[in-house]
């Protein structure tokens, strides 16, 4: 089944562009196929490994563009399945691959991989279609066309490789050999304990009727978790020991396994050592025009007997087809709440397809598993990270988002602060890096405030005030590991506000803790943070309407008093003449001041002073103009400037990077959408869209030798103009950039954002946009919104009609389920 059939919702077709409209862009590495909701990679020689996600944290992982796969179940650190070492060269085997073997008339064999890696034989055609939770590989070699679709079904935990092989040439004998290399479930020990790990790993083969199943496990988990590898075709031979498969005591190679020069594999079972799974399947003589299909399964279950029904299920081609159709239906439904059509093709590509898909990925994976964050050690679900990720999925899956929000609240402490990260299986939390330095605080000054934005967003999207009554335990435990106290969601939010108010320093500003969002500025105890001060203000703004709706008038007046006091302190103590300071250190010295040698101006102090409402009109203008003058580059806004020139232990991790890298003057993309939002708040749609375009990966498809990162998702960072590799992107996929840029685009540039009593229509557009169309679902109603801009204005709705009836103001009220036509005018 073609993805154009399965992944295209008929109701959305008018708002999606055909691939042909994008083909004017350079196509050295690939192009966008919007109609199929794919990015199509046309060369295996991408600047770095590009990847895709399949499944969820429950079961799934990463598939790279040459077929390697990094899979886990539940916990990437403690339940890893495949051995994928991302630091190896791109040419090396990583986790999984498929070999095709052709038998010549003289009986000799030729092998190649339809993924290109690891055989590295030049293919006549190569394509990797990066789709929504699937990747499809299409290749041709000497008349053999191979199409391989890899995905994880929505309803089951199994990695499917659906292989279709067509002979477009003369008759030839064809064999298919899928291979997986298993890792020890404890991923870090796999790399650091070369004695214990191989002693504990085993692989056995089982015959189940006509089929072979390879069972792999670690000794200590053999009664609770086994990995299995099988297919829907009879297997003539197999290998389970890497030494035997590669041959000659592993002086054979993944590029050319010596076992594949023999008619059959050796049927090795690994009782101690490097466990792999390799299955030899003879397709026989493929006639011209003939197609055969092989379905390979890789999964994990408590036992082979418990997996038997699932294994049998996915040997059925019709079940595999149906599962792929169900995956497509899921994405049709998920993307349908917001679809847009604007004058910008790359904007539409991201907003309609790839940006909400990335938001879904970050909601599921937090920062737990990528080619950059490998899930080792204590890394888990981040409180701050996931609180922000929820913002990007709230309009698409609010109920699931609220479930994660409640789980995050259970990581809050009774004093209102929060644990920094937690393991989703054990629910054990830690304070991350903060525990490593006894001279610095062991909490983060900002974590607990982010969840206020997430809860407010949920209530605005759904109108569900009852969630505030839900009881959630605090993280504090007694000696038996039981929660000491639980309280309502509302009380959790109140305690978050009160913690910041009570945790202030010598200027009256909130204490930094170990760090705020800018993790790598780690100042000694007593430092104060302007970002936390502004977050506090923004959190109060989000809570005030909830106070009105929830009947908390007394608390509303109390926090408005906090707001005015903090606003006064920020403006009295932290204005540096043309911009706001970023920190006061423990001695009261300024950081982010014109008087500093390095780090004179920081972007977050400027954008958040606008988001909080603390900056008056004059200072808002000056602060944002300072961002444009000092921090803006053609590839995005830098976090600070100028960069620190050497390590300073008093400032911390930021000074471990060279100038222009990451937090030390790099373009940290996460901070860019906050400036976009700030610019829309002051009515500068042209500037907001300029900033949007600068970091839009879809805009970089013709400069990929500079950017290098995937053009279909946001990376975490781009090297800044103080670095010799200015413009290079890294750390793709798992970034808070995804959710905030999606909000900046949909709720502030397009201006359609939920409120307690309706949908606000408040666009801030580039002046040359005369018309935009938005489909938005909200509380069961479906709105087709057209915004007209005949006078080339940037902001200010002058008239709003719903089904031909004029509405006062710029808010669509909550309406019964149904279809509605909305027209809004900028200008006259």
Secondary structure, DSSP 8 states (H G I E B T S, - for coil): --HHHHS--GGGGGGS--GGGGTTS--SSEEEEGGGTEEEE--S--SS--EEEEEETTEEEEEETTS-EEEESS-TTTSB-B---TTS-TTS--SEEEEEEEE-TTS-EEEE-TT-TTT----SEEEEEE-SSEEEEEEEETTEEEEEEEEE-TTS-EEEEEEEEEE-SS-EEEEEEEEEEB--SSHHHHHH-TTHHHHHEEEEEEEETTEEEEEEEEGGGTTT-EEEEEESS--SEEEEEHHHHH-TTTTS-STT-GGGGSSS---B--SSS-EEEEEEEEEEEE-TT-EEEEEEEEEEES-HHHHHHHHHHTTSHHHHHHHHHHHHHHHHHHHHTEEEE-S-HHHHHIIIIIHHHHHHHHHHHTTSSSSSS---TT--EEHHHHHHHHHHHTTT-HHHHHHHHHHHHTTB-TTS-B-SEE-TTT--EE-GGGGG-TTS-SSBSSHHHHHHHHHHHHHHHH--GGGGG-EEE-S-B-TTS-BS-EEEHHHHHHHHHHHHHHSB-TTSSBB-BT-SSSTT----TT-EEHHHHHHHHHHHHHHHHHHHHHT-HHHHHHHHHHHHHHHHHHHHHSB-SSSB--EE-TTS-EESSTT-SS--EEHHHHHHHHHTT-S-HHHHHHHHHHIIIIIEETTEE-SEES---S--TTT-GGGGS-TTBTTBT-EEGGGHHHHHHHHHHTT-HHHHHHHHHHH-GGGGTT-HHHH-S-TTS-EEEE--TTSTTTT-EEEESS-THHHHHHHIIIIIIS-EEEETTEEEE--B--TT--EEEEEEEETTEEEEEEEE-TT--SB-EEEEEETTEEESTTEEE---SEEEEEEEEE--
